[in-house]
Amino acid sequence: MPYQQVGDCSVFYEDIGIGEPILFLHSGYSRGIVAFGGQIQPFFHTYRCLLPDFRGHGRTKSACLDWDTPSIAEDMAGFLQALGIEKAHLIGYSLGGGVALHLAAKYPERVRSIVTIGCGGVADPVGADDYEPEALLRDGQTAFIERIKRLHAEAHGGDWQHHMRQSTRDWRLYPHLSEKGWLRLTMPMFCIAGEHDPFASEERLLAIQIRCPQANRWIVPDCGHRPHMPTDSVKEVNIRILEFLEGVAHN
């Protein structure tokens, strides 16, 4: 399996398919191939699918265990540069949606288009306190703790509590963008959210569209925070994203 050195970070990634590159940006508490398992088969026939694990996540390794949305966005810009990719489509889910926005705001010349899934474009700290390590231990969330230990063992080196503190800190602060950052998002955009997603409501997607008039938005009926997954509306979401990407290609 390939690794790419980016600064102090050894980024693990999957590289599947041939065609225009898509950089898939995963959610928190996940990693590349887990968050986008439902997209690989439909997409790799016509696109080069790149699925990295973020700093602090999965099989990516770094001596520094600190991370947040802006630092991950910086890593991902370096990742594209290291692979010799001048421009890529970004598909970001939840945390990855915020990473996509930050990456595109700082390096718009590297971004062909953006698709966000389950990202409201604003920081929303509601619920973060329940994921502090002390709260997880207090509440007996042993299954979740074990999942975090195993999913990110190589990244956090066994210090799952530090991983969770970084996650809750990021949860509270991001994906906040400056007004100048929003103005730099002029590339084609498609914002997707489930009807019952508390973090990416229709009102929040409309606010993104007001800032970025070129953005399309879609509320997926009867879905929550993960409409693109096989347990929800994966087929419909994949069709809509592929149609969006095809439209970008013809513009």
Secondary structure as UniProt FT lines:
FT   STRAND          3..6
FT   TURN            7..8
FT   STRAND          9..16
FT   STRAND          20..25
FT   TURN            28..29
FT   HELIX           32..35
FT   HELIX           37..43
FT   TURN            44..46
FT   STRAND          47..52
FT   TURN            55..56
FT   TURN            58..59
FT   STRAND          61..62
FT   HELIX           69..82
FT   TURN            83..84
FT   STRAND          88..93
FT   HELIX           95..106
FT   HELIX           108..110
FT   STRAND          111..117
FT   TURN            126..127
FT   HELIX           128..131
FT   HELIX           133..138
FT   TURN            139..140
FT   HELIX           142..151
FT   HELIX           153..156
FT   TURN            157..158
FT   HELIX           160..173
FT   TURN            174..175
FT   HELIX           179..183
FT   STRAND          189..194
FT   TURN            195..196
FT   HELIX           202..211
FT   TURN            213..214
FT   STRAND          215..220
FT   TURN            221..222
FT   TURN            227..228
FT   TURN            230..233
FT   HELIX           234..249
//
